[in-house]
């Protein structure tokens, strides 16, 4: 079957891992406390604070919530209320021009080409949908969001769980065999392949491996379609 849709990861695939870990995470960590204090009366923020309490299984004071969120950032946890709050903080940073979303030039050029050729493009990342839209909406190449048909985050399932990829195929309404998944992580690619998706592993740093269990490329230009 021919590929009709491409689902791409972000970190280590379209964008540098360093951008996320050296720019976005520290920015959210630095601003988490002041953001929650300034927006404590906002319904969305208060709801996410309640979700933090539910996640830890007990009621927390405001400063305890902030400390828990900072701890999760330091531990690189993929927890939904944390990701949502990070997205809100990053939104302020992008809009104020504190940074732009890093995207590799080869990723931008090929995503644009594929979309113009009629390929449906989707994003699946552990970062929230809001965070994904912000990175591509305020990217180094301007607003890239018109290239994408949809976005998926951990609300559809963890990225190493096979069921998540089945649900993505159902949401896209295509057979899994007509979908290609791009990622830098073997475990994610394994899960996608188990439902029948085509898989490509991006190796942005380091050498390609002759023993890799998925086809490897160093750039989007090398992806066979």
C-alpha angles and dihedrals in degrees: 000000000000120000113256101168136032123205114196135194118219113213111072091358114062093001141033118269086218092062091057096042100035100037114017102038095047091046092053091044092051094047101036096096097044091045095053092044092049094046102035091122094051110108094223094050094044088050091053091048088054089050089055090054090048090050093055092039100237143069115274133193119238095262090046090053091051091048091049092050092049089049090052090050091052089049092046091234119181096220118152101227090047092051091048093051092046088053092054092049092047090050089062090047095050093046092050091050095243088138143344127230113267115232124170111245092233090053092051095047095048096042088053092048094048093049091050088051090057100261115147111232127203137175125222116183139149086237114090121269088249091055090049092050091048094050092051094035092056098030129148085261097048124249109358096167094102087067093066130077095196150339134233131194137170091297087080091049143289115301094240094052118098093213091063091062092047089054091048091053089050091050092049089045095224132116109264089241089066092055127082120203121204122199142139094226123085095207092057092047090049091056092049093048091052089067091047103263121145110245137206125184118215115214105191095166128031133018129311115254124230088206096054115133093218131046108271131212134171097212139026088245089070096054110115115223 
